[in-house]
């Protein structure tokens, strides 16, 4: 295979011309012409040349099926091959659209398709990934403003009436380290593209003053983003890792703080910092030069539904006591709290969001507050919800500030520019935020979440930055009473100690009391001890939790024949007594498997759109009026 630039360009030109997609979609030649026509239409709409270049998607899967060796070389030496692909696309465009050279001087390609078995996270990027094509998934936490970067400056000398031009190459330029290409498309091996000085020339070689022609100079849009690994994928007890992304041209302004994205780019080490100083310690700053951006949906749970799962979900939905079963399966290790468990199940399902024609947004997420005595399993209920919710962010009252929950404006230490950093509620968009020790939060920090809980947006107007970020999340909070123990002689408002403006944003408020009753105490003790008797299947006693219930019964299920498989969504609760209170054996205490419970709730939330009937509307209205009338009686 030819390794020079002309050979690579011709190889990719043959692939782009000859490859036909299997699904009957448009081929690459049609994609190139469509991108050119769209770029021209955008230029005509704006009345001037559109910024950047047209970009077409180039699939690695297609190239792998056509020439696997060429695809492997593309992954190992991406800069050189991407330049050859763009030259091949431009050559095809000029052959069919000769006047395109007057509109734009190039075409960009965005690499798509599977690079490896699974996308990596910022934690997986090591020195072995340098100069290679990588696919990274994460959450955008910091997004800088879009700034113009100089590409080519043109200067005019009044004394000699001559124009001079200067090209600029910095450490983030994809052409850095590659041989230069002349106007005829031939590589010049002895001329390597290196970093140039960023200083504007003030005088020419004869010391004559120069004037900059900004209208003839070329600039490109530039933006930097900090990508953090997803909270649910970070190892327990370790800080989430981050990586900086560099976006240019048409890729800017596609990502906002809190977005979950999958990017394809080249992992590179920068020899110089942003202010032009070279490193002397041997440590280099690493960035990913982005080539393609794809916004991921909020469904990052990676749940795989089988045909049997869908069948079981439909069968279970017809049960009359489905809410009791779901509540019992939420946290089987916790005794009692049946009503709270049902409420948490409904919170995971959430309501129906409404966006009216006049622009009014009615939230569909449910906010729940639990207030009560210590050691009543409030924090354990929060942990159980976190293990089931597809997207959950946990925080505590003392461990978080107001800007840490909403958003903050920070200063970049390298460029000194302001950038927007998303907080916990923005990162949990379309998810749930669990706040423990809610009463320990300071008053100034609690005020910051008022807007996020009702309007479900976070508005920032600081340091010249005006932005509105989405925070469409449910809030599950746990707090202790003002006096440590709940005082039954005082009203609920006096025990909670939170302002009414904040309490009105919680849809459900539960008072969890530590009842001093011998029968209840014996039931709790029996329930806890029965859980400690449990021994995992691998023979070692471990910490008891709800999400390891599946392991203890795998051996029993394996001994059964295949005819018993359809009932595998159930598991016998190790906390249920073998004999019920009336002396007969009962299976009513069986709970759902943890994985199936997640699938059921996810399916019901995403696929089912309930409609409010007239009878339900009348019932809700009458109950609301009754609650308002009895408010002063409490």
ZAMARGU-4260 file (C-alpha; in steps of 0.2 Angstrom, whole numbers, plus 5000, padded with zeros to 4 digits):
<rodrens>
0) 5000/5000/5000 | 5007/5017/4996 | 5012/5027/5011 | 5014/5044/5003 | 5001/5058/5003
5) 4996/5055/4984 | 4994/5037/4986 | 4983/5039/5002 | 4972/5052/4993 | 4969/5041/4978
10) 4965/5026/4989 | 4952/5035/4998 | 4946/5043/4982 | 4943/5025/4975 | 4933/5021/4991
15) 4922/5036/4991 | 4918/5034/4973 | 4915/5015/4973 | 4907/5011/4990 | 4889/5008/4990
20) 4880/5006/5007 | 4871/4990/5010 | 4855/4998/5017 | 4852/5008/5001 | 4856/5025/5008
25) 4865/5039/4999 | 4883/5035/4995 | 4898/5046/4999 | 4898/5056/4983 | 4879/5061/4986
30) 4884/5066/5004 | 4898/5077/4998 | 4887/5086/4985 | 4873/5088/4998 | 4885/5095/5010
35) 4891/5108/4997 | 4874/5113/4992 | 4869/5116/5011 | 4884/5126/5014 | 4880/5137/4999
40) 4862/5139/5004 | 4868/5144/5021 | 4880/5157/5014 | 4866/5164/5003 | 4855/5166/5018
45) 4868/5175/5029 | 4873/5186/5014 | 4891/5181/5016 | 4902/5166/5017 | 4897/5154/5030
50) 4910/5151/5044 | 4921/5135/5043 | 4919/5121/5031 | 4905/5109/5026 | 4907/5092/5035
55) 4902/5075/5030 | 4902/5059/5041 | 4914/5046/5037 | 4910/5029/5044 | 4924/5018/5050
60) 4913/5003/5048 | 4911/5006/5030 | 4930/5008/5028 | 4933/4992/5038 | 4922/4982/5026
65) 4931/4989/5011 | 4949/4989/5017 | 4953/4983/5034 | 4971/4987/5033 | 4968/5005/5028
70) 4955/5007/5042 | 4969/5001/5055 | 4981/5013/5048 | 4968/5027/5050 | 4966/5023/5068
75) 4985/5023/5071 | 4990/5038/5061 | 4974/5049/5061 | 4981/5066/5056 | 4989/5060/5040
80) 4974/5050/5035 | 4961/5063/5039 | 4971/5075/5028 | 4971/5063/5014 | 4952/5059/5016
85) 4948/5078/5016 | 4959/5080/5000 | 4950/5066/4991 | 4933/5073/4996 | 4938/5090/4989
90) 4945/5083/4973 | 4928/5074/4970 | 4919/5090/4974 | 4929/5100/4962 | 4927/5087/4948
95) 4908/5089/4949 | 4906/5107/4955 | 4921/5117/4948 | 4915/5133/4955 | 4915/5127/4973
100) 4933/5132/4974 | 4927/5150/4974 | 4916/5147/4989 | 4927/5137/5000 | 4944/5130/5000
105) 4941/5113/5008 | 4929/5100/5016 | 4930/5093/5033 | 4926/5075/5038 | 4918/5068/5054
110) 4924/5051/5059 | 4910/5040/5065 | 4907/5021/5069 | 4914/5009/5082 | 4933/5011/5086
115) 4934/4998/5099 | 4922/4986/5108 | 4915/5000/5119 | 4919/5019/5120 | 4932/5024/5133
120) 4930/5036/5147 | 4943/5050/5152 | 4950/5038/5165 | 4955/5026/5151 | 4966/5039/5141
125) 4984/5035/5145 | 5001/5038/5136 | 4998/5023/5125 | 4983/5032/5117 | 4993/5047/5112
130) 4992/5052/5093 | 4978/5039/5091 | 4960/5040/5086 | 4949/5039/5102 | 4931/5038/5106
135) 4926/5046/5123 | 4910/5047/5132 | 4907/5059/5147 | 4898/5074/5154 | 4903/5092/5149
140) 4906/5101/5165 | 4915/5117/5159 | 4912/5126/5142 | 4922/5141/5137 | 4916/5155/5126
145) 4918/5154/5107 | 4933/5165/5102 | 4941/5168/5085 | 4958/5161/5082 | 4970/5168/5068
150) 4974/5157/5054 | 4981/5169/5041 | 4985/5187/5043 | 4987/5199/5029 | 4998/5215/5031
155) 4999/5230/5019 | 5015/5241/5018 | 5011/5259/5013 | 5029/5263/5008 | 5031/5248/4996
160) 5012/5246/4991 | 5015/5227/4994 | 5004/5214/5003 | 5012/5201/5014 | 5004/5186/5022
165) 5008/5175/5037 | 5001/5158/5042 | 4999/5153/5060 | 5001/5136/5067 | 4999/5132/5086
170) 5000/5116/5096 | 4982/5111/5093 | 4983/5112/5074 | 4980/5095/5065 | 4994/5099/5052
175) 5007/5100/5065 | 5022/5088/5062 | 5016/5083/5045 | 5025/5087/5028 | 5018/5102/5019
180) 5008/5101/5003 | 5010/5112/4988 | 4997/5120/4977 | 4997/5105/4966 | 4993/5092/4980
185) 5010/5085/4981 | 5019/5082/4998 | 5036/5091/5001 | 5045/5078/5012 | 5059/5090/5018
190) 5047/5104/5024 | 5039/5099/5040 | 5025/5110/5048 | 5030/5117/5064 | 5023/5129/5077
195) 5025/5147/5072 | 5026/5163/5083 | 5009/5171/5087 | 5016/5188/5087 | 5009/5200/5073
200) 5023/5207/5062 | 5024/5226/5064 | 5038/5229/5051 | 5044/5220/5035 | 5062/5215/5031
205) 5067/5233/5027 | 5060/5240/5043 | 5045/5248/5035 | 5029/5249/5046 | 5015/5237/5041
210) 4996/5239/5043 | 4985/5223/5046 | 4971/5220/5034 | 4958/5212/5045 | 4946/5210/5031
215) 4958/5199/5021 | 4964/5189/5036 | 4957/5172/5040 | 4950/5167/5057 | 4942/5151/5064
220) 4930/5148/5078 | 4939/5140/5093 | 4931/5133/5109 | 4937/5122/5124 | 4927/5110/5134
225) 4931/5100/5150 | 4923/5083/5148 | 4921/5073/5165 | 4918/5054/5166 | 4900/5050/5170
230) 4896/5050/5189 | 4888/5032/5188 | 4903/5025/5179 | 4916/5032/5191 | 4924/5020/5203
235) 4918/5021/5221 | 4928/5032/5232 | 4938/5040/5218 | 4937/5057/5210 | 4930/5058/5193
240) 4943/5061/5179 | 4942/5075/5166 | 4950/5079/5149 | 4950/5095/5139 | 4942/5095/5122
245) 4947/5107/5108 | 4934/5111/5095 | 4936/5122/5080 | 4925/5128/5065 | 4908/5121/5064
250) 4909/5110/5080 | 4909/5125/5092 | 4893/5129/5101 | 4886/5111/5099 | 4888/5106/5118
255) 4882/5115/5133 | 4886/5112/5152 | 4878/5096/5158 | 4876/5087/5141 | 4881/5069/5139
260) 4891/5068/5123 | 4902/5055/5114 | 4916/5062/5104 | 4928/5055/5092 | 4945/5064/5091
265) 4964/5063/5092 | 4973/5062/5109 | 4988/5074/5109 | 5001/5081/5121 | 5004/5099/5119
270) 5022/5105/5120 | 5018/5123/5124 | 5005/5130/5136 | 4992/5143/5131 | 5003/5158/5134
275) 5017/5151/5123 | 5029/5144/5137 | 5037/5127/5134 | 5037/5114/5148 | 5053/5111/5157
280) 5047/5097/5169 | 5044/5083/5156 | 5025/5084/5160 | 5014/5089/5145 | 4996/5095/5145
285) 4985/5083/5135 | 4969/5087/5125 | 4958/5079/5113 | 4957/5087/5096 | 4938/5084/5092
290) 4933/5077/5075 | 4915/5073/5078 | 4902/5076/5092 | 4887/5066/5095 | 4874/5071/5109
295) 4869/5056/5119 | 4851/5054/5126 | 4848/5054/5144 | 4845/5035/5143 | 4863/5030/5148
300) 4857/5015/5159 | 4862/5002/5145 | 4847/4991/5149 | 4845/4977/5137 | 4826/4972/5135
305) 4823/4954/5129 | 4807/4947/5122 | 4804/4938/5139 | 4806/4955/5148 | 4793/4964/5138
310) 4781/4949/5140 | 4784/4949/5159 | 4782/4968/5160 | 4765/4967/5151 | 4759/4953/5162
315) 4764/4962/5178 | 4756/4978/5173 | 4739/4970/5173 | 4741/4965/5192 | 4729/4975/5204
320) 4743/4976/5217 | 4757/4982/5206 | 4761/4997/5217 | 4763/4986/5232 | 4774/4974/5223
325) 4786/4988/5217 | 4786/4997/5234 | 4791/4980/5242 | 4804/4977/5230 | 4812/4994/5231
330) 4822/4991/5247 | 4818/4974/5254 | 4832/4976/5268 | 4822/4990/5276 | 4807/4986/5287
335) 4791/4995/5286 | 4790/5012/5277 | 4777/5005/5265 | 4770/5022/5260 | 4787/5030/5258
340) 4793/5016/5247 | 4777/5018/5236 | 4780/5037/5235 | 4798/5034/5229 | 4793/5022/5216
345) 4781/5035/5209 | 4795/5048/5210 | 4806/5037/5199 | 4791/5035/5187 | 4789/5054/5188
350) 4774/5064/5181 | 4770/5071/5164 | 4779/5086/5159 | 4769/5100/5150 | 4775/5114/5138
355) 4761/5125/5134 | 4759/5136/5119 | 4762/5152/5128 | 4779/5146/5133 | 4774/5140/5151
360) 4784/5125/5157 | 4775/5114/5170 | 4787/5102/5178 | 4783/5083/5178 | 4796/5078/5191
365) 4791/5075/5209 | 4801/5082/5224 | 4800/5072/5240 | 4806/5077/5258 | 4808/5065/5272
370) 4810/5073/5290 | 4811/5062/5305 | 4821/5055/5320 | 4838/5048/5318 | 4841/5030/5313
375) 4825/5028/5304 | 4833/5022/5287 | 4831/5039/5278 | 4849/5038/5271 | 4847/5020/5266
380) 4831/5024/5256 | 4841/5037/5247 | 4854/5024/5243 | 4841/5012/5237 | 4834/5025/5225
385) 4852/5029/5218 | 4855/5010/5214 | 4838/5010/5204 | 4838/5027/5195 | 4847/5027/5178
390) 4854/5044/5182 | 4857/5049/5200 | 4868/5062/5208 | 4871/5061/5227 | 4876/5075/5238
395) 4875/5081/5256 | 4870/5097/5264 | 4887/5102/5271 | 4897/5094/5257 | 4889/5106/5244
400) 4886/5124/5241 | 4873/5134/5232 | 4884/5136/5216 | 4890/5118/5217 | 4871/5112/5216
405) 4867/5124/5202 | 4881/5132/5192 | 4896/5143/5194 | 4907/5155/5183 | 4925/5151/5185
410) 4941/5158/5178 | 4952/5147/5167 | 4970/5147/5175 | 4978/5147/5157 | 4968/5159/5147
415) 4961/5169/5161 | 4944/5169/5153 | 4927/5166/5161 | 4919/5149/5158 | 4903/5141/5164
420) 4904/5126/5176 | 4888/5115/5178 | 4883/5110/5196 | 4875/5094/5203 | 4857/5098/5198
425) 4862/5103/5180 | 4872/5087/5178 | 4857/5077/5184 | 4846/5084/5170 | 4832/5071/5167
430) 4838/5061/5183 | 4836/5063/5201 | 4846/5072/5215 | 4848/5064/5232 | 4852/5077/5245
435) 4856/5070/5263 | 4857/5081/5278 | 4846/5094/5270 | 4844/5104/5286 | 4863/5106/5288
440) 4863/5117/5272 | 4865/5135/5275 | 4851/5147/5271 | 4861/5156/5257 | 4864/5139/5248
445) 4846/5134/5250 | 4840/5149/5241 | 4850/5145/5226 | 4840/5129/5222 | 4823/5138/5223
450) 4822/5141/5205 | 4829/5124/5200 | 4816/5115/5210 | 4801/5124/5202 | 4806/5132/5185
455) 4818/5118/5183 | 4831/5130/5175 | 4847/5138/5182 | 4849/5156/5177 | 4867/5164/5178
460) 4870/5182/5177 | 4888/5184/5183 | 4904/5191/5177 | 4896/5197/5160 | 4889/5179/5157
465) 4870/5177/5155 | 4865/5159/5153 | 4850/5148/5157 | 4854/5129/5159 | 4841/5115/5161
470) 4839/5107/5178 | 4825/5095/5174 | 4827/5084/5189 | 4818/5077/5204 | 4824/5081/5221
475) 4824/5068/5235 | 4830/5076/5252 | 4832/5069/5270 | 4833/5080/5285 | 4832/5079/5304
480) 4821/5090/5314 | 4826/5106/5322 | 4827/5098/5340 | 4836/5082/5335 | 4821/5072/5339
485) 4803/5076/5332 | 4793/5085/5345 | 4775/5079/5343 | 4768/5094/5353 | 4774/5106/5340
490) 4767/5109/5322 | 4776/5101/5307 | 4783/5118/5301 | 4790/5121/5318 | 4799/5104/5318
495) 4806/5106/5301 | 4814/5123/5302 | 4814/5126/5283 | 4806/5142/5276 | 4788/5140/5268
500) 4794/5145/5251 | 4805/5130/5250 | 4793/5118/5258 | 4780/5123/5245 | 4792/5116/5231
505) 4791/5098/5239 | 4776/5089/5233 | 4777/5075/5246 | 4783/5077/5264 | 4785/5062/5275
510) 4787/5063/5294 | 4797/5047/5299 | 4795/5044/5318 | 4804/5032/5329 | 4790/5023/5338
515) 4793/5016/5355 | 4782/5000/5353 | 4788/4983/5359 | 4780/4973/5344 | 4787/4985/5331
520) 4804/4984/5339 | 4803/4965/5339 | 4798/4965/5321 | 4812/4977/5316 | 4825/4967/5326
525) 4819/4950/5318 | 4820/4958/5301 | 4838/4965/5303 | 4844/4948/5311 | 4836/4938/5297
530) 4846/4949/5284 | 4862/4946/5294 | 4859/4927/5293 | 4860/4928/5274 | 4876/4921/5266
535) 4881/4925/5248 | 4883/4911/5236 | 4902/4912/5235 | 4903/4906/5253 | 4909/4922/5261
540) 4899/4933/5272 | 4898/4950/5266 | 4889/4967/5269 | 4871/4965/5267 | 4863/4976/5253
545) 4848/4976/5242 | 4856/4975/5225 | 4865/4958/5229 | 4849/4949/5232 | 4850/4941/5214
550) 4866/4932/5219 | 4860/4921/5233 | 4847/4913/5223 | 4856/4910/5207 | 4861/4893/5212
555) 4843/4888/5216 | 4838/4894/5199 | 4851/4885/5190 | 4845/4868/5197 | 4828/4871/5190
560) 4824/4865/5173 | 4821/4877/5159 | 4802/4877/5162 | 4805/4887/5177 | 4814/4901/5169
565) 4799/4912/5165 | 4796/4915/5183 | 4814/4921/5186 | 4809/4939/5188 | 4804/4934/5206
570) 4815/4930/5220 | 4810/4924/5237 | 4814/4938/5250 | 4826/4932/5263 | 4818/4944/5275
575) 4800/4937/5273 | 4795/4924/5287 | 4792/4907/5281 | 4776/4906/5290 | 4763/4920/5289
580) 4754/4927/5304 | 4739/4916/5301 | 4750/4901/5301 | 4749/4896/5283 | 4764/4898/5271
585) 4763/4912/5259 | 4772/4919/5244 | 4765/4936/5245 | 4782/4943/5251 | 4792/4938/5236
590) 4800/4953/5228 | 4806/4957/5210 | 4824/4955/5204 | 4834/4971/5205 | 4838/4972/5187
595) 4820/4968/5182 | 4814/4982/5193 | 4825/4994/5184 | 4819/4988/5167 | 4800/4989/5173
600) 4802/5007/5179 | 4812/5013/5164 | 4799/5005/5152 | 4784/5013/5161 | 4793/5030/5162
605) 4798/5031/5144 | 4784/5021/5135 | 4768/5025/5144 | 4760/5042/5142 | 4745/5043/5155
610) 4730/5053/5151 | 4720/5062/5165 | 4702/5057/5165 | 4687/5068/5170 | 4684/5057/5186
615) 4702/5058/5191 | 4702/5077/5189 | 4687/5079/5199 | 4694/5068/5213 | 4710/5077/5214
620) 4702/5094/5214 | 4691/5089/5229 | 4705/5081/5238 | 4716/5097/5236 | 4702/5108/5242
625) 4700/5097/5257 | 4718/5098/5261 | 4718/5117/5260 | 4703/5118/5272 | 4711/5106/5285
630) 4728/5115/5284 | 4725/5126/5299 | 4719/5112/5310 | 4736/5104/5311
</rodrens>
